[in-house]
Amino acid sequence: SLWIAWEADSALVPVWNNGPSAEIITRDFVQPLTSGIVSWVYLTEQPFIENALEENPRKDKTLDARVGKSTEAMLAVPLHFAGACRGVASAVRVRREPSEQRPETKPSRLDFNASDLQRFYRQIAVAAQLIERRLLRHVVGWE
């Protein structure tokens, strides 16, 4: 998902998502900066990786309740363009069934790792450059 700062930097709004619940996620949802992991990433401008998200006290379950799924793992990185942090990009793994429990064993091949976070950060940096170019084209009238 791409989350953009909104309402005088008091909230994040998901403006894009490519998952099966994309329409629900991007329709009228607002994440206050006072709660949630994406808000923490935005405020601190620090990347985030977690494979046991249910155990993290920063997790805000509001969006999970809205889509009827439980987010169990997340990558999130700050989104910088136009000279500042303007939002957050996140990638998640959700538990399909609420009753499905994560096994208490060694890391799974599906778990996010440091290489995933680094690759995601680079991909989002490229996306940010494309956003900046699009903004520049609009400002100077090249569209």
N, C-alpha and C positions, 0 to 999 in steps of 0.2 A: 504494500500500500504506500501511497505517497500522501503525507500529511502536511498541510500548509498552515502556517501561523495565521490567525484570524482574530478579528475583534480587538484591535489594539494590543496584540500579543497576550491575550487572556485565554486563548484556546487554540487547539489544533483541529482542523477539519480534514477528513479523508477525502481527497479529490480524485483518487484513482485506485482501483484494486482490480486484480485479474482473477480472483478466485470465484468459486461457485456462489458465494454470497455477496458478490461485488455490488449489486444493486442495493441491497439492504445496508451494506457498510457505507456506501457513498451518498445515501439519501438522508439528509437532515440529521446526521450524527455530528455532535460536537464534543470533543474531549477537552475538559478544562485543564489548564496547566497545573492545577493544584493536585492532580492525581494521575496515576498511570505511568507506565514505563516509557511510552513515546513522549510524554510530557517531560519526564526526567531527562531523556536523551536530548530533547530540544533545549531545555534550560541549562544543562551542563555541557552541551556540545560534545559529549563523550559517546563512543559506540557502546553497544550492549549485545551480549550473547548469553542465552540461558536455555538449557535443555530440560529443566525441571521447574517450569514457570509457576506451577501451582504453589510451590513453596516460597515464592518471592513475595514479600509483603507489599512491594510497590505495585503489584498487579491489580489493575482495576477490571473487575469482571462485568462491567456494564455492557460493553460491546459483545462479549461472549454470550450474555443473556439475550441480547437482541437477535443474534444469529442462531442461537440454539446449539452452539458448539463450545468446546473448551480448548483454549489455546494452551498447548503444552510446551512449545519451544518458540523462541523468537530471536531474530537478528534485527537490530535497529541501528541506524547511523544518521547523524545530522545531515541535513540537506542544505548546502551552501550555494547561493547564487546571488548575483548583484551585490557582492561585497559583504554579505552577512549570512547568518544562519536563518533560513526562511521556513524550515520545516524539518521533517523526518521521513526517512524511507524505512519501511519494515518488511520483513519476510517472516512468515509464521508456519508452524506445523500445528494442525488442530487434531484433537481426538475426535474421531468420527462418532462414537457412541459415548454418551455421558458416563455409562457404567464401565467403559473400557479403562483399565488401570495401567499405568506405566510399570513395567516390571522393575523390580529393585535389583538389577544386575549390572554388569559392566556396560559401558557406553555402547549404544546401538550404531549400526552403520548409517542410520537415519539422523543421528544427532548432528547438530551444527558444531563446527570446530573453528579454530583460529584461521585456518585457510579459507573457509567459507566466509568468515567475517571480512577478511582482507579482500577477497574477490568481490564481495558485495559492495564494500566501500569504494573500490575502484570503479565498478559499474555505475554506482550512483554519482560519482564524480564526473563521469562522462555524460550522464543524463543531465547533470547540473550545467555543464558546458553547453549542451544543446538548448537548454532552457534560456541561458544567457544570450546565446546567438539569436534565438527566436525573439527575445525581448528587444535586443539591439535592432534587429530588422524592423520590428514594429515601431520603435522610437524614431529611427531615421527614415522611415517610410519606404523601405525596400520590399514591402509585401505587395 
